[in-house]
């Protein structure tokens, strides 16, 4: 594996030095926040995954990154995969049903990468995100993205409901930053390419024929409505 060189921006604080951009420690790939993990349980239209881009790579459209999403069942089967462009300073989301279908639980893995260059031979758009091939050369830090964040809401069935009442609880957790290994990257990419009906443009959010696709951008009104509905408010 070749060497990696990168400029690291350090911010001085009263408590020392904080890294605004931190590469993962080899043999892990990318940045420390390039690969993130959470789960979906009891998927429904009340469960969401929210995706945001802090804008490290540029302001608004200039800072677009790719959120490559992989949904994996408890038995290690890839259920869904897609890749969504997330512009700088934006917020988008997917529902639990889009990600996990009728499965009762699934791991949700998100790999943040930079958009690929256009391929004029197959008439692809200028900036493309591809979950089946998010990274061409894993040793190059420049293909990974940093500054992406994700949160998931979880629907919990209350097993101690009073007779005749059905009560659910909803919590939200931030995705955990997880070291990415070369085997995991290759496996997710390869399995995604083998998904039924998968074609090169099918993982462009909004045009895909599979279930997994982004809804963004998300308006403040829709976030407020979801929050109120989740807590049973009118």
VOKOLGU-55312 format. One record per residue: residue number from 1; residue in one letter; x, y, z of N, C-alpha, C in turn. Coordinates in Angstrom, 2 decimals, decimal comma, always signed. Example, Ala and Ser with C-alpha at 12.3 -4.5 7.8 and 13.67 -1.06 7.14 Angstrom:
BEGIN
R   i aa    n_c1    n_c2    n_c3   ca_c1   ca_c2   ca_c3    c_c1    c_c2    c_c3
R   1  A  +13,19   -5,69   +7,80  +12,30   -4,50   +7,80  +13,20   -3,30   +7,80
R   2  S  +12,85   -2,25   +7,08  +13,67   -1,06   +7,14  +12,90   +0,03   +7,87
This chain:
BEGIN
R   i aa    n_c1    n_c2    n_c3   ca_c1   ca_c2   ca_c3    c_c1    c_c2    c_c3
R   1  X   +0,85   -1,18   +0,00   +0,00   +0,00   +0,00   +0,89   +1,24   +0,00
R   2  X   +0,61   +2,19   -0,87   +1,44   +3,36   -0,99   +1,28   +4,28   +0,19
R   3  X   +2,22   +5,21   +0,30   +2,14   +6,15   +1,41   +1,08   +7,20   +1,12
R   4  X   +0,56   +7,80   +2,18   -0,45   +8,82   +2,04   +0,05  +10,11   +2,65
R   5  X   -0,11  +11,19   +1,94   +0,25  +12,49   +2,48   -0,97  +13,38   +2,46
R   6  X   -1,18  +14,13   +3,52   -2,36  +14,97   +3,61   -2,06  +16,13   +4,55
R   7  X   -2,60  +17,28   +4,18   -2,47  +18,44   +5,05   -3,49  +18,34   +6,16
R   8  X   -3,05  +18,47   +7,38   -3,93  +18,34   +8,53   -4,11  +19,72   +9,16
R   9  X   -5,35  +20,16   +9,26   -5,66  +21,45   +9,84   -5,79  +21,28  +11,34
R  10  X   -4,99  +22,01  +12,08   -5,03  +21,91  +13,54   -5,61  +23,18  +14,12
R  11  X   -6,48  +23,05  +15,09   -7,10  +24,18  +15,76   -6,60  +24,21  +17,20
R  12  X   -6,01  +25,36  +17,59   -5,51  +25,49  +18,94   -6,65  +25,80  +19,89
R  13  X   -6,73  +25,08  +20,97   -7,75  +25,30  +21,98   -7,08  +25,41  +23,33
R  14  X   -7,79  +25,87  +24,36   -7,16  +25,93  +25,69   -6,73  +24,57  +26,20
R  15  X   -7,24  +23,50  +25,59   -6,92  +22,15  +26,07   -5,91  +21,43  +25,18
R  16  X   -5,37  +22,14  +24,18   -4,39  +21,50  +23,31   -4,75  +21,67  +21,85
R  17  X   -4,45  +20,66  +21,03   -4,65  +20,72  +19,59   -5,75  +19,76  +19,18
R  18  X   -6,71  +20,27  +18,41   -7,80  +19,44  +17,92   -7,69  +19,31  +16,41
R  19  X   -7,79  +18,12  +15,87   -7,69  +17,89  +14,44   -9,06  +18,07  +13,80
R  20  X   -9,14  +19,01  +12,82  -10,40  +19,22  +12,12  -10,58  +18,17  +11,04
R  21  X   -9,48  +17,61  +10,61   -9,52  +16,58   +9,57   -8,50  +15,51   +9,97
R  22  X   -8,99  +14,31  +10,26   -8,10  +13,30  +10,84   -8,11  +12,02  +10,03
R  23  X   -7,00  +11,68   +9,37   -6,93  +10,41   +8,64   -7,00   +9,23   +9,59
R  24  X   -7,57   +8,14   +9,12   -7,60   +6,92   +9,92   -6,17   +6,38  +10,06
R  25  X   -5,94   +5,66  +11,13   -4,62   +5,07  +11,37   -4,53   +3,76  +10,60
R  26  X   -3,51   +3,63   +9,73   -3,32   +2,41   +8,94   -3,22   +1,19   +9,86
R  27  X   -3,82   +0,06   +9,45   -4,30   -0,26   +8,10   -5,74   +0,19   +7,79
R  28  X   -6,39   +0,91   +8,70   -7,73   +1,42   +8,39   -7,65   +2,42   +7,25
R  29  X   -8,74   +2,52   +6,47   -8,75   +3,36   +5,27   -9,53   +4,65   +5,51
R  30  X   -9,19   +5,67   +4,70   -9,94   +6,91   +4,72   -9,69   +7,76   +5,94
R  31  X  -10,69   +8,57   +6,29  -10,65   +9,39   +7,49  -11,32   +8,63   +8,64
R  32  X  -11,16   +9,13   +9,84  -11,76   +8,45  +10,99  -13,28   +8,47  +10,93
R  33  X  -13,87   +9,42  +10,17  -15,32   +9,50  +10,08  -15,85   +9,11   +8,70
R  34  X  -15,02   +8,50   +7,85  -15,47   +8,11   +6,51  -16,47   +6,96   +6,55
R  35  X  -16,31   +6,05   +7,50  -17,15   +4,85   +7,58  -17,89   +4,87   +8,91
R  36  X  -19,21   +4,76   +8,86  -20,02   +4,87  +10,07  -21,09   +3,79  +10,11
R  37  X  -21,50   +3,42  +11,32  -22,37   +2,25  +11,52  -23,48   +2,56  +12,51
R  38  X  -24,68   +2,05  +12,20  -25,81   +2,11  +13,11  -26,72   +0,92  +12,79
R  39  X  -27,95   +0,95  +13,26  -28,86   -0,16  +12,99  -30,29   +0,35  +12,86
R  40  X  -31,13   -0,46  +12,26  -32,57   -0,22  +12,18  -33,27   -1,41  +12,82
R  41  X  -34,23   -1,15  +13,69  -35,00   -2,23  +14,32  -36,49   -1,90  +14,18
R  42  X  -37,27   -2,90  +13,83  -38,71   -2,70  +13,59  -38,94   -1,55  +12,61
R  43  X  -38,37   -1,64  +11,40  -38,46   -0,53  +10,44  -39,91   -0,16  +10,13
R  44  X  -40,14   +1,14  +10,01  -41,47   +1,66   +9,69  -41,29   +3,06   +9,14
R  45  X  -42,40   +3,71   +8,81  -42,33   +5,08   +8,34  -42,05   +6,05   +9,48
R  46  X  -41,96   +5,53  +10,70  -41,59   +6,36  +11,86  -40,10   +6,27  +12,16
R  47  X  -39,39   +5,40  +11,44  -37,94   +5,28  +11,63  -37,23   +5,90  +10,43
R  48  X  -36,21   +6,69  +10,72  -35,50   +7,42   +9,68  -33,99   +7,29   +9,86
R  49  X  -33,27   +7,48   +8,77  -31,83   +7,75   +8,81  -31,63   +9,13   +8,19
R  50  X  -31,04  +10,03   +8,96  -30,76  +11,38   +8,48  -29,28  +11,48   +8,11
R  51  X  -28,98  +12,15   +7,01  -27,62  +12,31   +6,52  -27,33  +13,79   +6,32
R  52  X  -26,17  +14,22   +6,80  -25,80  +15,63   +6,70  -24,35  +15,75   +6,25
R  53  X  -24,03  +16,89   +5,67  -22,68  +17,16   +5,17  -22,22  +18,48   +5,77
R  54  X  -21,20  +18,42   +6,62  -20,71  +19,62   +7,29  -20,04  +20,62   +6,38
R  55  X  -19,73  +20,25   +5,13  -19,18  +21,19   +4,16  -17,68  +21,33   +4,19
R  56  X  -16,97  +20,34   +4,72  -15,51  +20,44   +4,76  -14,91  +20,57   +3,37
R  57  X  -15,48  +19,85   +2,39  -14,89  +19,82   +1,04  -15,35  +20,99   +0,17
R  58  X  -16,20  +21,86   +0,67  -16,64  +23,01   -0,11  -18,01  +23,48   +0,34
R  59  X  -18,35  +24,68   -0,03  -19,62  +25,29   +0,38  -20,73  +24,89   -0,57
R  60  X  -21,84  +24,43   -0,01  -23,03  +24,05   -0,78  -22,68  +23,06   -1,88
R  61  X  -23,08  +23,33   -3,15  -22,90  +22,36   -4,23  -21,43  +22,01   -4,47
R  62  X  -20,53  +22,95   -4,23  -19,10  +22,69   -4,45  -18,55  +21,66   -3,47
R  63  X  -19,24  +21,45   -2,37  -18,75  +20,52   -1,37  -19,50  +19,19   -1,35
R  64  X  -20,15  +18,84   -2,47  -20,93  +17,60   -2,52  -20,07  +16,37   -2,23
R  65  X  -20,60  +15,51   -1,37  -19,97  +14,23   -1,10  -20,98  +13,12   -1,35
R  66  X  -20,53  +11,88   -1,37  -21,41  +10,73   -1,60  -21,60   +9,97   -0,30
R  67  X  -22,85   +9,67   +0,01  -23,16   +8,78   +1,13  -23,51   +7,42   +0,53
R  68  X  -22,57   +6,50   +0,57  -22,77   +5,15   +0,04  -23,36   +4,30   +1,17
R  69  X  -24,57   +3,81   +0,95  -25,34   +3,18   +2,03  -25,51   +1,69   +1,75
R  70  X  -25,24   +0,89   +2,77  -25,34   -0,56   +2,65  -26,16   -1,08   +3,84
R  71  X  -27,23   -1,79   +3,55  -28,07   -2,37   +4,59  -27,79   -3,87   +4,66
R  72  X  -27,37   -4,36   +5,82  -26,95   -5,75   +5,98  -27,81   -6,43   +7,04
R  73  X  -28,33   -7,61   +6,71  -29,20   -8,35   +7,63  -28,38   -8,98   +8,75
R  74  X  -29,04   -9,40   +9,85  -28,31  -10,08  +10,93  -27,64  -11,38  +10,48
R  75  X  -28,06  -11,92   +9,33  -27,44  -13,14   +8,79  -26,40  -12,81   +7,72
R  76  X  -25,94  -11,57   +7,68  -24,83  -11,12   +6,85  -25,19  -10,94   +5,37
R  77  X  -26,46  -10,91   +5,03  -26,87  -10,72   +3,64  -27,06   -9,23   +3,35
R  78  X  -26,57   -8,78   +2,21  -26,78   -7,40   +1,79  -28,21   -7,25   +1,29
R  79  X  -29,00   -6,40   +1,95  -30,40   -6,22   +1,61  -30,62   -5,10   +0,61
R  80  X  -29,89   -4,00   +0,77  -30,03   -2,84   -0,09  -28,69   -2,15   -0,21
R  81  X  -28,51   -1,42   -1,30  -27,36   -0,53   -1,43  -27,73   +0,60   -2,37
R  82  X  -27,27   +1,78   -2,06  -27,45   +2,92   -2,96  -26,45   +3,99   -2,56
R  83  X  -26,33   +4,99   -3,38  -25,39   +6,07   -3,10  -26,08   +7,40   -3,37
R  84  X  -26,03   +8,29   -2,38  -26,76   +9,54   -2,46  -25,82  +10,73   -2,40
R  85  X  -25,89  +11,65   -3,36  -25,10  +12,87   -3,27  -25,65  +13,78   -2,19
R  86  X  -24,78  +14,23   -1,29  -25,17  +15,13   -0,21  -24,39  +16,43   -0,38
R  87  X  -25,06  +17,51   -0,73  -24,39  +18,78   -0,91  -23,95  +19,34   +0,44
R  88  X  -22,99  +20,26   +0,40  -22,51  +20,86   +1,62  -23,62  +21,60   +2,36
R  89  X  -23,64  +21,47   +3,67  -24,60  +22,17   +4,53  -26,04  +21,77   +4,24
R  90  X  -26,27  +20,53   +3,86  -27,63  +20,07   +3,57  -27,99  +18,89   +4,46
R  91  X  -29,27  +18,50   +4,41  -29,78  +17,39   +5,20  -30,73  +16,58   +4,33
R  92  X  -30,58  +15,27   +4,34  -31,48  +14,39   +3,59  -31,79  +13,17   +4,44
R  93  X  -32,71  +12,33   +3,99  -33,10  +11,20   +4,84  -33,64  +10,04   +4,03
R  94  X  -33,67   +8,89   +4,67  -34,30   +7,68   +4,16  -35,16   +7,10   +5,28
R  95  X  -36,19   +6,36   +4,92  -37,02   +5,72   +5,93  -36,47   +4,33   +6,24
R  96  X  -36,86   +3,81   +7,39  -36,46   +2,45   +7,75  -36,98   +1,42   +6,78
R  97  X  -38,17   +1,64   +6,24  -38,74   +0,70   +5,26  -37,92   +0,70   +3,98
R  98  X  -37,48   +1,88   +3,53  -36,63   +1,95   +2,34  -35,34   +1,16   +2,55
R  99  X  -34,80   +1,22   +3,75  -33,51   +0,61   +4,02  -33,60   -0,88   +4,32
R 100  X  -34,58   -1,28   +5,10  -34,62   -2,65   +5,58  -35,84   -3,44   +5,12
R 101  X  -36,78   -2,79   +4,43  -37,96   -3,50   +3,95  -38,75   -4,08   +5,11
R 102  X  -39,11   -5,35   +4,99  -39,91   -6,02   +6,02  -39,04   -6,77   +7,03
R 103  X  -37,73   -6,65   +6,89  -36,83   -7,29   +7,85  -36,94   -6,59   +9,21
R 104  X  -36,90   -7,33  +10,27  -37,12   -6,75  +11,60  -35,91   -5,98  +12,13
R 105  X  -34,74   -6,26  +11,58  -33,55   -5,56  +12,04  -32,47   -5,63  +10,96
R 106  X  -31,59   -4,63  +10,95  -30,51   -4,63   +9,97  -29,45   -3,64  +10,40
R 107  X  -28,20   -3,94  +10,04  -27,11   -2,97  +10,18  -27,19   -1,97   +9,03
R 108  X  -26,93   -0,71   +9,33  -26,85   +0,32   +8,31  -25,43   +0,85   +8,29
R 109  X  -24,74   +0,67   +7,17  -23,37   +1,12   +7,03  -23,31   +2,25   +6,00
R 110  X  -22,62   +3,33   +6,35  -22,49   +4,47   +5,44  -21,01   +4,76   +5,22
R 111  X  -20,62   +4,79   +3,96  -19,26   +5,15   +3,57  -19,31   +6,49   +2,83
R 112  X  -18,66   +7,50   +3,38  -18,63   +8,81   +2,74  -17,42   +8,90   +1,82
R 113  X  -17,68   +9,22   +0,55  -16,61   +9,33   -0,44  -16,85  +10,58   -1,28
R 114  X  -15,89  +10,90   -2,13  -16,04  +12,04   -3,04  -16,61  +11,56   -4,36
R 115  X  -17,41  +12,40   -5,05  -18,02  +12,00   -6,34  -16,95  +11,64   -7,36
R 116  X  -17,30  +10,70   -8,22  -16,38  +10,26   -9,27  -16,45  +11,20  -10,47
R 117  X  -15,39  +11,17  -11,28  -15,36  +11,96  -12,51  -16,32  +11,36  -13,53
R 118  X  -16,80  +12,17  -14,49  -17,73  +11,65  -15,50  -17,08  +10,63  -16,42
R 119  X  -17,90   +9,74  -16,96  -17,45   +8,76  -17,94  -18,27   +8,97  -19,20
R 120  X  -17,69   +9,67  -20,17  -18,47  +10,06  -21,34  -18,86   +8,87  -22,22
R 121  X  -18,19   +7,73  -22,02  -18,51   +6,57  -22,87  -19,85   +5,96  -22,50
R 122  X  -20,32   +6,18  -21,27  -21,62   +5,64  -20,88  -22,57   +6,76  -20,46
R 123  X  -22,23   +8,00  -20,83  -23,13   +9,14  -20,67  -23,57   +9,34  -19,23
R 124  X  -22,62   +9,36  -18,30  -22,93   +9,59  -16,90  -22,82  +11,08  -16,60
R 125  X  -23,53  +11,58  -15,60  -23,49  +13,00  -15,25  -22,12  +13,41  -14,72
R 126  X  -21,83  +14,73  -14,65  -20,49  +15,21  -14,25  -20,02  +14,69  -12,90
R 127  X  -20,90  +14,63  -11,91  -20,52  +14,11  -10,60  -21,41  +12,93  -10,27
R 128  X  -20,80  +11,78  -10,05  -21,60  +10,59   -9,83  -21,15   +9,87   -8,58
R 129  X  -22,14   +9,32   -7,88  -21,88   +8,51   -6,70  -22,23   +7,07   -7,02
R 130  X  -21,36   +6,15   -6,67  -21,57   +4,74   -7,02  -21,30   +3,86   -5,82
R 131  X  -22,35   +3,22   -5,31  -22,19   +2,33   -4,16  -21,47   +1,05   -4,52
R 132  X  -21,51   +0,66   -5,80  -20,82   -0,57   -6,22  -19,34   -0,35   -6,44
R 133  X  -18,90   +0,90   -6,53  -17,48   +1,21   -6,71  -17,19   +2,59   -6,13
R 134  X  -17,37   +2,76   -4,82  -17,20   +4,09   -4,23  -15,76   +4,58   -4,22
R 135  X  -14,81   +3,63   -4,14  -13,39   +3,98   -4,05  -12,62   +3,18   -5,10
R 136  X  -11,86   +3,87   -5,93  -11,07   +3,19   -6,97   -9,72   +2,73   -6,43
R 137  X   -9,08   +3,60   -5,66   -7,77   +3,26   -5,10   -7,80   +3,54   -3,60
R 138  X   -7,94   +2,49   -2,82   -8,15   +2,63   -1,38   -6,98   +3,29   -0,67
R 139  X   -5,78   +3,25   -1,28   -4,62   +3,85   -0,62   -4,62   +5,36   -0,74
R 140  X   -5,50   +5,93   -1,57   -5,55   +7,37   -1,77   -6,58   +8,00   -0,83
R 141  X   -6,11   +8,81   +0,08   -7,02   +9,49   +1,00   -7,94  +10,44   +0,25
R 142  X   -7,49  +10,93   -0,91   -8,24  +11,92   -1,66   -9,56  +11,40   -2,24
R 143  X   -9,81  +10,10   -2,20  -11,08   +9,56   -2,70  -12,13   +9,46   -1,61
R 144  X  -11,71   +9,57   -0,34  -12,63   +9,49   +0,78  -13,10  +10,89   +1,16
R 145  X  -14,24  +10,94   +1,83  -14,77  +12,22   +2,30  -14,78  +12,25   +3,82
R 146  X  -14,69  +13,46   +4,36  -14,80  +13,67   +5,79  -15,85  +14,75   +6,04
R 147  X  -16,38  +14,78   +7,24  -17,39  +15,78   +7,56  -18,82  +15,32   +7,40
R 148  X  -19,03  +14,08   +6,93  -20,37  +13,53   +6,83  -20,85  +13,05   +8,19
R 149  X  -22,13  +13,23   +8,47  -22,71  +12,77   +9,72  -24,04  +12,09   +9,45
R 150  X  -24,41  +11,16  +10,34  -25,67  +10,42  +10,15  -26,28  +10,09  +11,51
R 151  X  -27,61  +10,06  +11,55  -28,37   +9,70  +12,75  -29,48   +8,74  +12,36
R 152  X  -29,88   +7,89  +13,27  -30,97   +6,94  +13,01  -31,97   +7,00  +14,16
R 153  X  -33,26   +6,95  +13,81  -34,29   +6,82  +14,84  -34,68   +5,35  +14,94
R 154  X  -34,99   +4,91  +16,15  -35,28   +3,51  +16,42  -36,66   +3,37  +17,05
R 155  X  -37,44   +2,44  +16,53  -38,77   +2,18  +17,05  -38,70   +0,98  +18,00
R 156  X  -39,09   +1,20  +19,24  -39,04   +0,14  +20,26  -40,46   -0,22  +20,67
R 157  X  -40,78   -1,50  +20,62  -42,09   -1,97  +21,05  -42,08   -2,18  +22,56
R 158  X  -43,01   -1,55  +23,24  -43,09   -1,65  +24,69  -43,77   -2,97  +25,07
R 159  X  -43,04   -3,84  +25,73  -43,58   -5,17  +26,08  -44,38   -5,14  +27,38
R 160  X  -44,44   -3,96  +28,03  -45,17   -3,84  +29,29  -46,39   -2,92  +29,15
R 161  X  -47,00   -2,93  +27,96  -48,17   -2,10  +27,73  -49,33   -2,55  +28,61
R 162  X  -50,16   -1,61  +29,07  -51,40   -2,00  +29,76  -52,30   -2,78  +28,82
R 163  X  -53,16   -3,64  +29,33  -54,06   -4,43  +28,47  -54,87   -3,53  +27,53
R 164  X  -54,89   -3,91  +26,26  -55,66   -3,17  +25,27  -54,98   -1,94  +24,72
R 165  X  -53,73   -1,65  +25,15  -53,01   -0,47  +24,66  -51,74   -0,90  +23,92
R 166  X  -51,44   -0,14  +22,87  -50,24   -0,41  +22,08  -49,38   +0,84  +22,09
R 167  X  -48,27   +0,78  +22,80  -47,41   +1,95  +22,96  -46,02   +1,63  +22,41
R 168  X  -45,48   +2,56  +21,63  -44,13   +2,40  +21,12  -43,27   +3,55  +21,63
R 169  X  -41,99   +3,28  +21,69  -41,04   +4,32  +22,05  -40,08   +4,57  +20,90
R 170  X  -39,65   +5,81  +20,72  -38,75   +6,16  +19,63  -37,54   +6,89  +20,20
R 171  X  -36,36   +6,41  +19,87  -35,12   +7,05  +20,28  -34,30   +7,38  +19,03
R 172  X  -33,31   +8,23  +19,20  -32,43   +8,60  +18,09  -30,98   +8,53  +18,54
R 173  X  -30,12   +7,94  +17,71  -28,70   +7,83  +18,03  -27,87   +8,25  +16,83
R 174  X  -26,71   +8,83  +17,11  -25,77   +9,17  +16,06  -25,03   +7,92  +15,61
R 175  X  -24,68   +7,85  +14,33  -23,89   +6,73  +13,82  -22,52   +6,73  +14,49
R 176  X  -21,99   +5,53  +14,70  -20,67   +5,38  +15,30  -19,60   +5,35  +14,21
R 177  X  -18,52   +6,07  +14,43  -17,39   +6,05  +13,51  -16,64   +4,74  +13,69
R 178  X  -16,41   +4,03  +12,58  -15,86   +2,68  +12,63  -14,68   +2,55  +11,66
R 179  X  -13,56   +1,95  +12,07  -12,44   +1,75  +11,14  -12,87   +0,90   +9,95
R 180  X  -12,45   +1,30   +8,77  -12,78   +0,58   +7,53  -11,56   -0,20   +7,05
R 181  X  -11,75   -1,51   +6,88  -10,69   -2,36   +6,35  -10,87   -2,60   +4,87
R 182  X   -9,81   -2,99   +4,18   -9,87   -3,20   +2,74  -10,80   -4,34   +2,38
R 183  X  -10,85   -5,40   +3,19  -11,73   -6,52   +2,91  -13,20   -6,12   +2,98
R 184  X  -13,55   -5,31   +3,99  -14,93   -4,83   +4,12  -15,31   -3,95   +2,93
R 185  X  -14,42   -3,06   +2,53  -14,68   -2,20   +1,38  -14,91   -3,01   +0,12
R 186  X  -14,05   -3,97   -0,14  -14,18   -4,80   -1,33  -15,44   -5,64   -1,29
R 187  X  -15,76   -6,19   -0,12  -16,94   -7,04   +0,00  -18,23   -6,28   -0,22
R 188  X  -18,38   -5,11   +0,40  -19,59   -4,32   +0,23  -19,76   -3,87   -1,22
R 189  X  -18,66   -3,44   -1,84  -18,73   -2,99   -3,23  -19,12   -4,13   -4,15
R 190  X  -18,50   -5,29   -3,97  -18,77   -6,45   -4,82  -20,20   -6,95   -4,65
R 191  X  -20,66   -7,06   -3,40  -22,01   -7,54   -3,16  -23,04   -6,56   -3,71
R 192  X  -22,76   -5,27   -3,62  -23,68   -4,27   -4,15  -23,82   -4,41   -5,66
R 193  X  -22,71   -4,66   -6,35  -22,75   -4,81   -7,81  -23,54   -6,03   -8,24
R 194  X  -23,68   -7,01   -7,35  -24,40   -8,24   -7,67  -25,88   -8,17   -7,31
R 195  X  -26,32   -7,04   -6,75  -27,72   -6,93   -6,37  -28,63   -7,06   -7,58
R 196  X  -29,81   -7,71   -7,44  -30,74   -7,86   -8,57  -31,13   -6,51   -9,16
R 197  X  -31,16   -6,45  -10,49  -31,57   -5,25  -11,21  -30,61   -4,08  -11,03
R 198  X  -29,39   -4,35  -10,51  -28,45   -3,26  -10,32  -27,80   -2,90  -11,65
R 199  X  -27,89   -1,63  -12,03  -27,21   -1,12  -13,21  -26,42   +0,11  -12,78
R 200  X  -25,52   +0,57  -13,63  -24,63   +1,66  -13,24  -25,38   +2,91  -12,80
R 201  X  -26,41   +3,36  -13,54  -27,08   +4,58  -13,06  -28,14   +4,32  -12,00
R 202  X  -28,38   +3,06  -11,61  -29,51   +2,78  -10,73  -29,29   +3,23   -9,30
R 203  X  -28,03   +3,55   -8,93  -27,82   +3,98   -7,56  -27,79   +5,50   -7,44
R 204  X  -28,26   +6,21   -8,48  -28,43   +7,65   -8,37  -29,75   +7,92   -7,68
R 205  X  -29,70   +8,57   -6,53  -30,92   +8,77   -5,76  -31,94   +9,57   -6,56
R 206  X  -33,17   +9,11   -6,52  -34,23   +9,76   -7,27  -34,51   +9,08   -8,59
R 207  X  -33,57   +8,26   -9,10  -33,78   +7,56  -10,36  -33,66   +6,05  -10,20
R 208  X  -33,38   +5,60   -9,00  -33,16   +4,17   -8,79  -34,46   +3,37   -8,86
R 209  X  -34,37   +2,13   -9,29  -35,52   +1,23   -9,31  -35,56   +0,36   -8,06
R 210  X  -34,52   +0,46   -7,21  -34,50   -0,30   -5,97  -35,15   +0,52   -4,87
R 211  X  -35,29   -0,06   -3,70  -35,99   +0,60   -2,60  -35,14   +1,72   -2,00
R 212  X  -33,85   +1,48   -1,90  -32,96   +2,40   -1,20  -32,73   +3,66   -2,03
R 213  X  -33,26   +4,78   -1,59  -33,00   +6,05   -2,27  -33,25   +7,20   -1,31
R 214  X  -32,54   +8,29   -1,52  -32,65   +9,43   -0,62  -33,85  +10,29   -0,95
R 215  X  -34,36  +10,97   +0,08  -35,51  +11,84   -0,06  -35,12  +13,31   -0,11
R 216  X  -33,86  +13,62   +0,12  -33,46  +15,00   +0,40  -33,67  +15,96   -0,73
R 217  X  -33,45  +17,27   -0,51  -33,13  +17,78   +0,83  -34,35  +17,82   +1,72
R 218  X  -34,11  +17,83   +3,03  -35,18  +17,82   +4,01  -35,47  +19,24   +4,46
R 219  X  -36,74  +19,64   +4,46  -37,11  +20,97   +4,93  -37,25  +20,95   +6,45
R 220  X  -37,13  +22,13   +7,05  -37,28  +22,23   +8,50  -38,69  +21,82   +8,92
R 221  X  -39,68  +22,08   +8,05  -41,07  +21,72   +8,38  -41,24  +20,21   +8,46
R 222  X  -40,59  +19,46   +7,53  -40,74  +18,01   +7,54  -40,06  +17,40   +8,75
R 223  X  -38,93  +17,97   +9,18  -38,26  +17,48  +10,39  -39,13  +17,72  +11,60
R 224  X  -39,77  +18,90  +11,68  -40,65  +19,22  +12,79  -41,86  +18,29  +12,81
R 225  X  -42,44  +18,04  +11,63  -43,60  +17,15  +11,56  -43,25  +15,74  +12,00
R 226  X  -42,06  +15,26  +11,54  -41,63  +13,92  +11,93  -41,42  +13,83  +13,43
R 227  X  -40,81  +14,87  +14,02  -40,57  +14,87  +15,45  -41,88  +14,85  +16,24
R 228  X  -42,86  +15,63  +15,78  -44,12  +15,66  +16,49  -44,89  +14,35  +16,34
R 229  X  -44,86  +13,80  +15,12  -45,55  +12,52  +14,89  -44,93  +11,40  +15,71
R 230  X  -43,59  +11,42  +15,83  -42,89  +10,37  +16,55  -43,26  +10,37  +18,03
R 231  X  -43,62  +11,55  +18,53  -43,94  +11,66  +19,95  -45,44  +11,74  +20,19
R 232  X  -46,23  +11,44  +19,14  -47,68  +11,39  +19,28  -48,33  +12,75  +19,44
R 233  X  -47,64  +13,82  +18,96  -48,19  +15,16  +19,08  -49,00  +15,53  +17,84
R 234  X  -50,01  +16,38  +17,97  -50,86  +16,76  +16,81  -50,11  +17,69  +15,88
